[in-house]
Amino acid sequence: MNLSVITSDNGPQFQCAEFRNFALQFDFRHKTSSPLFPQANGEAESAVKIAKKLLRQQSLEIALLNYRTTPHSSTGVSPALALMGRQLKTKIPRLPEKLIPQPASDVDIWKVDQDAKARYKFNYDSRHDAKPLSPLKPGNQVLIKTDGDKTWDKQGTIVAADPNNRTYLVNSPTGVLRCNRKHLQQLPSPLKTVSSDHSSQSSSAFDSKDENSNNINLKDTALPGSPITHETRASSGYKAPQPIRFREEEVC
């Protein structure tokens, strides 16, 4: 965990000059999540949910005490044990030896937490059939559809990319937008045109004609490198007869 970086949403309280001065004073970098995508700031959203649940309790002090002494589902230890190395005494009867300090290793707690989060991610992706999206590059043409839109009807161009955080700056008809990768769909690149050398060879082949007639010399119409010929043989060695319309004696 990098303690010099603070991640938040794009609330106005984090965009004011007072907060920017606060960040400069305490020497930390402020990073915001993608707009209109609360899932990108899931840790803060989860903390807000827990705080709201505690505030609905009859006694806030008892609710905080119970929360701090309850083992966490991902780490397996309580916040009090992880912070102070010992359990707190609550209204629930507890054996005296359970209150003896038992310092927990920060490295072990971190490993258990990472394994649990990886397991949560795997289960979520499997349940929702989630697949990783390919990163975009500046200059890519994309379609834009946020959670409030119903169709992919807005088009834009990527002007800046931050693939590590899956956020992009998109130049759209309504201005420059900041979007999460989920809200962008890459348009296919335009088809490549046939090279001039290839087209000249094709045209010259079809321009070749027999001197004694106005018909095209069909033996010269095959494109360079083309497997198509007028004398076709099967894999067994059988030579397919030439169609009547290609026989010289039938040409008028």
HUHU-V962328 format. One record per residue. N is the residue number from 1. RES is the residue in three letters. PHI is phi in radians with two decimals (none if undefined). D_LAST is the distance of its C-alpha to the last C-alpha in Angstrom with 2 decimals. Layout:
BEGIN
N|RES|PHI|D_LAST + N|RES|PHI|D_LAST
END
This chain:
BEGIN
1|MET|none|85.35 + 2|ASN|-1.64|85.35 + 3|LEU|-1.37|88.47 + 4|SER|-1.59|87.50 + 5|VAL|-2.19|84.64 + 6|ILE|-2.03|85.22 + 7|THR|-1.86|82.39 + 8|SER|-2.55|82.69 + 9|ASP|-1.44|80.70 + 10|ASN|-1.76|80.12 + 11|GLY|-1.13|83.28 + 12|PRO|-1.10|84.96 + 13|GLN|-1.19|88.04 + 14|PHE|-1.72|86.00 + 15|GLN|-1.86|84.39 + 16|CYS|-1.49|87.60 + 17|ALA|-1.19|89.19 + 18|GLU|-1.12|92.20 + 19|PHE|-1.24|90.15 + 20|ARG|-1.13|88.34 + 21|ASN|-1.17|91.72 + 22|PHE|-1.10|92.91 + 23|ALA|-1.16|89.98 + 24|LEU|-1.20|90.79 + 25|GLN|-1.16|94.48 + 26|PHE|-1.73|93.99 + 27|ASP|1.00|91.07 + 28|PHE|-2.39|88.34 + 29|ARG|-1.75|84.71 + 30|HIS|-1.77|83.63 + 31|LYS|-2.13|80.21 + 32|THR|-1.85|78.86 + 33|SER|-1.44|76.48 + 34|SER|-1.16|73.23 + 35|PRO|-1.09|73.92 + 36|LEU|1.03|73.40 + 37|PHE|-2.53|73.27 + 38|PRO|-1.06|76.78 + 39|GLN|-1.11|75.54 + 40|ALA|-1.20|75.17 + 41|ASN|-2.01|78.95 + 42|GLY|-1.13|79.78 + 43|GLU|-1.13|83.03 + 44|ALA|-1.18|84.61 + 45|GLU|-1.10|83.43 + 46|SER|-1.16|85.00 + 47|ALA|-1.13|88.24 + 48|VAL|-1.12|88.41 + 49|LYS|-1.10|87.95 + 50|ILE|-1.15|90.81 + 51|ALA|-1.10|93.05 + 52|LYS|-1.12|92.53 + 53|LYS|-1.15|93.41 + 54|LEU|-1.19|96.61 + 55|LEU|-1.20|97.64 + 56|ARG|-1.44|97.53 + 57|GLN|-1.31|100.19 + 58|GLN|-1.19|103.82 + 59|SER|-2.13|105.13 + 60|LEU|-1.18|102.92 + 61|GLU|-1.11|105.18 + 62|ILE|-1.17|105.01 + 63|ALA|-1.12|101.26 + 64|LEU|-1.14|100.77 + 65|LEU|-1.12|103.10 + 66|ASN|-1.16|101.20 + 67|TYR|-1.16|97.86 + 68|ARG|-1.29|99.15 + 69|THR|-1.82|100.53 + 70|THR|-1.63|97.53 + 71|PRO|-1.04|95.16 + 72|HIS|-1.36|91.70 + 73|SER|-1.20|88.79 + 74|SER|-1.65|86.71 + 75|THR|-1.59|89.48 + 76|GLY|1.47|91.90 + 77|VAL|-2.20|94.92 + 78|SER|-1.42|96.67 + 79|PRO|-1.00|96.53 + 80|ALA|-1.14|100.27 + 81|LEU|-1.17|99.93 + 82|ALA|-1.22|97.01 + 83|LEU|-1.51|98.94 + 84|MET|-1.90|102.55 + 85|GLY|1.34|102.31 + 86|ARG|-2.71|104.44 + 87|GLN|-1.49|104.38 + 88|LEU|-1.69|106.20 + 89|LYS|-1.51|108.91 + 90|THR|-2.09|108.02 + 91|LYS|-1.27|109.71 + 92|ILE|-1.39|108.20 + 93|PRO|-1.01|110.67 + 94|ARG|-2.48|109.50 + 95|LEU|-1.13|111.02 + 96|PRO|-1.04|112.72 + 97|GLU|-1.18|110.64 + 98|LYS|-1.28|107.49 + 99|LEU|-1.65|108.85 + 100|ILE|-1.24|109.24 + 101|PRO|-0.96|106.89 + 102|GLN|-2.30|103.75 + 103|PRO|-1.03|101.64 + 104|ALA|-1.79|97.90 + 105|SER|-1.30|95.53 + 106|ASP|-1.11|93.20 + 107|VAL|-1.15|90.53 + 108|ASP|-1.14|90.71 + 109|ILE|-1.10|90.58 + 110|TRP|-1.14|87.53 + 111|LYS|-1.14|85.69 + 112|VAL|-1.10|86.47 + 113|ASP|-1.14|85.36 + 114|GLN|-1.13|82.02 + 115|ASP|-1.12|81.34 + 116|ALA|-1.16|82.17 + 117|LYS|-1.15|79.92 + 118|ALA|-1.12|77.01 + 119|ARG|-1.19|77.59 + 120|TYR|-1.08|77.73 + 121|LYS|-1.12|74.47 + 122|PHE|-1.08|72.70 + 123|ASN|-1.16|73.95 + 124|TYR|-1.16|73.00 + 125|ASP|-1.12|69.46 + 126|SER|-1.21|68.99 + 127|ARG|-1.23|70.37 + 128|HIS|-1.77|68.22 + 129|ASP|0.93|65.11 + 130|ALA|-1.40|65.45 + 131|LYS|-2.30|63.04 + 132|PRO|-1.17|63.36 + 133|LEU|-1.63|61.27 + 134|SER|-1.19|59.52 + 135|PRO|-1.18|61.32 + 136|LEU|-1.81|59.90 + 137|LYS|-2.16|59.76 + 138|PRO|-0.98|60.40 + 139|GLY|1.80|57.28 + 140|ASN|-1.19|55.88 + 141|GLN|-1.52|54.81 + 142|VAL|-2.36|56.66 + 143|LEU|-1.80|57.45 + 144|ILE|-2.04|61.17 + 145|LYS|-2.64|62.97 + 146|THR|-1.50|66.75 + 147|ASP|-1.12|68.89 + 148|GLY|-1.48|69.48 + 149|ASP|-1.57|65.81 + 150|LYS|-1.82|63.71 + 151|THR|-2.34|60.19 + 152|TRP|-1.55|58.44 + 153|ASP|-1.86|57.98 + 154|LYS|-1.81|59.46 + 155|GLN|-2.09|57.49 + 156|GLY|-2.72|58.98 + 157|THR|-2.24|58.75 + 158|ILE|-1.20|60.95 + 159|VAL|-1.95|63.26 + 160|ALA|-2.66|65.75 + 161|ALA|-2.35|65.86 + 162|ASP|-2.30|68.66 + 163|PRO|-1.05|66.92 + 164|ASN|-1.11|70.24 + 165|ASN|-1.81|71.60 + 166|ARG|0.96|68.24 + 167|THR|-2.23|68.82 + 168|TYR|-2.46|66.57 + 169|LEU|-1.74|66.79 + 170|VAL|-2.11|63.91 + 171|ASN|-1.52|63.14 + 172|SER|-2.08|62.34 + 173|PRO|-1.04|62.25 + 174|THR|-1.66|65.90 + 175|GLY|2.18|67.08 + 176|VAL|-1.48|67.46 + 177|LEU|-1.98|68.07 + 178|ARG|-1.87|69.40 + 179|CYS|-2.27|67.70 + 180|ASN|-1.42|67.86 + 181|ARG|-1.06|64.77 + 182|LYS|-1.10|64.92 + 183|HIS|-1.58|64.27 + 184|LEU|-2.14|61.12 + 185|GLN|-2.28|57.55 + 186|GLN|-1.26|55.16 + 187|LEU|-1.46|51.90 + 188|PRO|-1.14|48.75 + 189|SER|-1.23|47.79 + 190|PRO|-1.09|44.74 + 191|LEU|-1.16|41.42 + 192|LYS|-1.34|40.59 + 193|THR|-1.38|37.78 + 194|VAL|-1.21|34.93 + 195|SER|-1.14|35.94 + 196|SER|-1.16|34.42 + 197|ASP|-1.12|33.45 + 198|HIS|-1.17|31.45 + 199|SER|-1.18|29.71 + 200|SER|-1.17|28.90 + 201|GLN|-1.14|27.37 + 202|SER|-1.15|25.22 + 203|SER|-1.17|24.05 + 204|SER|-1.16|23.41 + 205|ALA|-1.15|21.29 + 206|PHE|-1.41|19.01 + 207|ASP|-1.45|19.05 + 208|SER|-1.27|17.66 + 209|LYS|-2.27|14.15 + 210|ASP|-1.28|12.23 + 211|GLU|-1.17|13.60 + 212|ASN|-1.65|10.70 + 213|SER|-2.64|8.31 + 214|ASN|-1.63|9.59 + 215|ASN|-1.47|8.72 + 216|ILE|-1.25|11.99 + 217|ASN|-1.28|13.03 + 218|LEU|-1.14|14.10 + 219|LYS|-1.24|16.63 + 220|ASP|-1.79|18.58 + 221|THR|-1.53|18.86 + 222|ALA|-1.25|21.83 + 223|LEU|-1.20|25.09 + 224|PRO|-1.02|27.81 + 225|GLY|1.41|29.87 + 226|SER|-1.38|27.66 + 227|PRO|-1.37|27.83 + 228|ILE|-1.45|24.37 + 229|THR|-2.34|21.92 + 230|HIS|-1.59|18.94 + 231|GLU|-2.02|21.20 + 232|THR|-1.69|23.97 + 233|ARG|-2.04|27.13 + 234|ALA|-1.40|29.96 + 235|SER|-1.10|33.57 + 236|SER|-1.43|34.28 + 237|GLY|1.78|31.71 + 238|TYR|-1.19|29.15 + 239|LYS|-1.65|25.57 + 240|ALA|-1.25|23.36 + 241|PRO|-1.16|20.09 + 242|GLN|-1.31|16.90 + 243|PRO|-1.00|15.22 + 244|ILE|-1.04|12.28 + 245|ARG|-1.21|10.24 + 246|PHE|-1.73|11.14 + 247|ARG|-1.35|10.46 + 248|GLU|-1.13|8.66 + 249|GLU|-1.25|8.02 + 250|GLU|-1.61|6.25 + 251|VAL|-1.34|3.79 + 252|CYS|-1.52|0.00
END
